């Protein structure tokens, strides 16, 4: 007797074939494939968005976006134009073939483009914007970027940035799926960057852009904890602008602000990316130098001192200059667990530099001999 499943097999196969043909004829099979493809794209997008939103630094977010675009296409030009929360200079991150460049888009074009997204947040092609604005709105310098797609960066307070996406280097025009991916990912990027900028504002000094006192203290505590666990050593530098009150009295507070901003850039340039530089208050600055010994710590402090001595600031036709005095202290959790004592020691070294004539570096050494030399210098300065 024949098996019932064998008897039903041809009929089942024929039915499946008929169903396949019916789906093919109706277009449902094509629709199903499209839906599957879209679901795969959405899965990729959500994974990318999740990874993007775990990052807190703006540069890390942009690096991640660049890496994701590399998997899909390479635009000839890409720019992120971002307004910082506190106002001030427009931040620009520009790329050629996804490699960073020092180019800057003229700010007037940012203002023009932003105006077209204040009410409508949908991405627009450059052709669409040009049709609305007129050909005279964008000169040759802007058209040289060959922009294709313009996307707004919208946060809680409205539009705070613009993304310029140039045409693809190879592969023709952007496909519908590529454009959809960019538009959707840009929305997550807008949320992430605004969060990152607000976090940055909470830990940085508004005038100089350096880290603030509170954040610096946390970093020193973290470094001491790391020292206690792994036996590593770091160093602390305190710096104070010499005769800064006299400088402000002579040239005015606006000139003083300009000098502090230039000084901040010098401090960044003189230290490594893993070090932490802060405005400690007024005209006093601080630096946490990680993974260093006494020799390296003094070398960094001396490099800072020499760079500031050679610094020139043009202000209202005058060339202004300053000097700084510095105090340095090694950080070692085996000596004491709290940061307060290290700051006191570095501050003593700083004032020893002042007492010895300013524009110099003093290293505080633990022990009676080191303390005695510091106290001797301080007593010379006492009235």
N, C-alpha and C positions, 0 to 999 in steps of 0.2 A: 504493500500500500504506500502510495507516494506521501511524502511529508507535506503538511499543509502550508508550511512556510515556503517550500519550493514552488508550490502551485501558485502562491500569491505574489511571488517575486516579480515575474514579468509584468503583472498588472500594476504593481507598485512602481516599478521603474518607468512604465509608460505614463503613469499618472504624474510622476515627478517631472518627466520630460515635458508633458503637456503644461504643467504648472510653470516650468522654466520658460517655455515658449510664450505663455500668456503674459508672464511678468515682462519678458523682453519686448513683446508687442505693445504693451501698455506704457512702457517707459518706467515702470515701477522698479525694475532691476537697476537701471541707471541711477534712479533717485536713491535707492538703498545704498549703492556704492558711494554716492556723493555724501550721504549721511555718515557712512562709516569713515570716510576720509575726513569729514569735518569733526567727527568725534575724536579721531586721532590728533588732529590739529589742536582741538580744545584741551586734550590731555597734555600735549606738549606745552601749550600756553600756560596751563595752570601749574605745571611743574616749574616752568621758568619763572612765573610770577611768585611762586612760593620761595624759590631760591633768591630771587631779587629782593623780596621784602625781609629776608633775614639779615640783610646788610644794612649798616647804619651810616657808613661813610659815602659821600656823594661819589668820590672817585672809584670806590669799589663797585657801586651800582652801575656806573657808566662802563667800567671795564667788563662787567658781566654782560651788559647789553651788547657791547662790541663783540664779545665772544659768541653770543647767540646769533648775531647777524652774519658772522663769518661762516656759520654752518649753512646759510641760506643764499646769501648774495653779498657782493662788495659794492657799495655805493662810491662813486667818484668823490663825493664830498658829503660830509655830515657835520652838523653843528648843533650844540645844545646851548641856548642863550637863556640865562637864569638870573632873575632878580633876587638878591639876598633879602631875607626878612627885614633887616635893619636899614635897608636902602643902601645907597652907595653905588659903587662901580658894578656894572653888569658883568656877571661871570660868563666866560665863554670857554667852551671846550670844543675845539674844531679838529676835524680829521680829514685826511686825504687817503682814500683807499683803506680806511679804517686804521691808519697810522696817525698819531697825534701830531699836530702842527702848531706853530705859534701864530697862525693867522687870527685876525679878529674881524668880525662882520661889523661895519659901521653901525653905531647905536641907533641912528635915525631909522634904519630899516626895521630894527626890532620894534620901535614904537609904531611904525606903519602897520607891520604885520599883526601886532598885538591887537590893534583896533578892530581887526576883522574877526576876532574870536571872543570879544567881550560878551556877546549874546549867543553866538552860535559856536558850539564847541566841536563841531565836526571837522575832521581834517579836510584840507582843500589842496588841490593841485595849484602850482604856481600860475598856471594859465588861468585858472578860475579867479585867483586874486588879482592878477594883472588886468583881467577883463573888468573887474570892479573898480580897481584903483586907477586904471589908465596907464598907458605905456610910459608916461613921463615920470611916474612915481619911483621907478627903479632904474638907476643908471647902469652903465656898462660894468662898473665894479661889482654890483650885486649879481647881475646876470652872468658874470664870469663863473659864479659858483654852479651854474646850470641846475638850479633847484628844480626838483620834480614835485615833491610832496612837502607841504607845510603842516605841522601838527602842533596844537597848543598844549601847554603844560598847565593844567588847571588844578588848583588846590582849594582849601576851605575859603580863602578870601578872593577867589577868582583866578584869572590867568596870571601866572607869575613867570612863564617861560615859553620859549618857542623852540621847536625842533625843525631844522632844515635838512631835508633828505635829498641829495642829488641823485641823478640817474645812475643806473647800474653800469659798471665798467664792462660787463659782458652779460649776454642773455636777453637783450632786448628790454622791453618795458616790464614794469612790475606786474606780476600776475595778481589776480583777485585775492588769492590766498596769501601771497606775500604782503600785499597792502593791508589785508585784514589783520595779519599777525602783528605788523608794525603798529597799526592803530591801537590794537588792544593792549599790546605790551607797553606802549607809551602811556596809557592810562595808569597802569600799575606803577610805572616808573615815576609818573607825576606825584603819586601818593608817597612813594618811598623817598623821593628826593625832598619833598616838603618836610616830611618827618625828620630826615637827616639834617636839613638846614635848621630846623627849630632846635634839634638836639645840639647842633654845633653852636647856635646862638647862646644856649644855656651854659656852655662850658668855655666860651671864648670872650675876650675883651673886645668891646665894640670899637674902640679907637684904633687898636693895632692889629686885631685879628689873631693875636697870640692867645694861648690858653689863659684862663683866669686863675685867681688865687685858689678858689675852692677845688677846681679840677687838679691843679698842680699838687695840692696837699694830698689828695687821694692817690695820685700817681706815686708820690714819695712813700706813702704808707704801703702801697702795693709792692714797691721795689724792696722795702724793708722786709715784707712778708716773704718775698721771693728769696731774699738774702738769707733769711732764717731757715727756709726749706732746703735750699741748694748750695748755700755757702758762697753765692755770687756777691760781687761788690760793685757798687755804683758810686757816683759822685754828685755833689750838690754845688752849684755856683750861684752866688748872689752878686748882682751888679747894680751900681747906682750911678746916675749921670752926675758928673762933677759940676758944681756951681749952677745947678739947673734953675734955681730961683733967680739968680743974677741974669741968666740967659733970658728967661721970660720977661724980666724987668726991662732988659735992653731991647729985645726984639718983639715982644708980645707973645701971648699964649697961642695964637694961631701958628706962629713960627715954631713954637715949642711942640705943638701937636704934629707938625710936619716932620720935625726931627725925630720924634718918638716913632712915627710910622716907618721912616727910613731905617732907624735903629732896629726895629722889629724884623725888617727884611734881612739886615746884616746878621742878626742872631740866628735866623732860620738857615741862612746860607753857611754859617760857621759850624753848625751842628748836623748830626745825622738824622735820618727820618725816624729812627727808633728812639731818639732822645726827645725830651719834652721841654719846650721853652714857653715861659709864661711872663705876663706882665704882673708883677707881684703887688703893685700899688704905686700910684704916682709916677715917679721917674725910676722906680726900682724894678728890676727884672730878675728872673731866676731861670736856671736850666738844670734839668736832671739828666745826667750822662750815665747811661747804663753800660754794664760790662766794661769797666775801666779800672786802671790802677792809678796811683798818684801821678806818675809821669804823664799819662795820657790826659788826666783831668787838668793838670796845669797847662799842658799844650793847648787844649781846647780853650781854656780861659785866656791864655796869652793870644791865641788866634783871634778871639773875640775882641780883646783890648786893642790889638794892632789894627784890626779891620775898622773899628769905630774911630780910632785916631786918624785913619786915612779917609774917613767918610766926609763927603762934602755935600751940602744941601743948598740948592739954589732957591732963594726965596726973595721975591720982589727985587730982583736984580742983584742981590747980595749973595755971596758964597759963605755959608755958615758952617761951623765945625764944632765938635764937642769932644770930650774925653770921658772915660768911665773908670771907676775903681771897682775891683772885684775881690770877693772872698770865696775860697773854695774849701770844701770839707768832704772827705771820703765818707760813704755810707756803709756801715757794717752792723748788721743786727746783733752780732756777738757783743758789741760794746753797750748797746742800749736798744730796747724794743720800740721806743716811740720816736716820732720825727722831731718833736719840739726841741730836744737838746741839740740835734744836728743843725737846726736852723740857728739856734743861739750861737753855736760855734762858728758857723759860716758868717753870721752877722758880725761877730768879733773880728774875724779875718778881714771882712770888708772894711770895717772902720780902722783896722790897722793899716790897710792900704791908703785910706784917707789921711791918717796921721803921718804916714811916711812920705806924703807929698802928692798923693792922688795919681791917677793914670797908671796904675800898677796892679799886679795880682799878688795876693797873699794866700798861702795854703795853711789851713789850721791843722796842726798835728796833735793827736791826743798824747797825754802824758805831761809830766811836770815841766819838762824842758820846753815843749811846744807851747804850753799855756803861758809859761813865764815870758817867752819871747813876744807873744801877743800882748800880754799885759804891759810889758815894758814899752812897746810902741804906743799903746793907748795912753799910758801915763805921760808920755812926751807930749801928746796932743791936749792933755787936760789943761784947763786954764789955771 
